[in-house]
Structure formats: structure tokens, C-alpha cells
Amino acid sequence: MASDWAEEAERQARAITRDLAEVGRAKGFRVAYQKREARFALKAGTHQTYFSAHDYETPAGMDWLQLRIDILTTVKKGGGPHVSAAPEERLI
């Protein structure tokens, strides 16, 4: 079960990266799922912003849509990713 969830998380991370490339504004950005920390990392160069998978867990399952919205909003704001002092915190 956990490995199925991790595989889905990795598929979602690749899909979000593809979405960022398709909008054209986000060249050089990529999203990776970090299994050990149970978080998604939005990366651009050496800068990273983290999105904890636990923040998107709902009683009905993972809220993939909200995760995509938050990542795309972060990129759209133009601030770009920032290094998080506390990796568990989501910076938006």
C-alpha cells in the first residue's frame, strides 16, 4: 500500500513538472517527491520549496489537485522557490 502511494506520488511529481514546462513560464523548475521526508520539493537551481505530503492528506485520500494548485501558484507569484530553514514547513 505504501509503495503504491509512493509510486503515485512520483507520477504526480512528474506530471506537475510537465505542467510547469507546458505553461512556458517555469523552465528550469521541477518537482520531486522525497519519500523519506514524505514531501514534495519544488526545485529551481539550488533553491527549493517544500510541500509536506501530510498537509494534503484528507479523509478521502490525497488532495492532488490542491497540491498542484499550491505549486503552480508559488511559481506564478514570481517569487520562485526559496530554501526553507525548516524543511517540514511549506513556504508559499
ZIRAWO-V812998 format. One record per helix or strand of 2 or more residues. SS is the DSSP state (@ for helix, = for strand). FROM is the first residue (numbers start at 0). LEN is the number of residues. Records with the same first field share a line. If there is no record, write none. Layout:
SS: FROM-LEN, FROM-LEN
This chain:
@: 1-21, 52-4, 63-13
=: 28-6, 38-6, 46-6, 56-2, 60-2
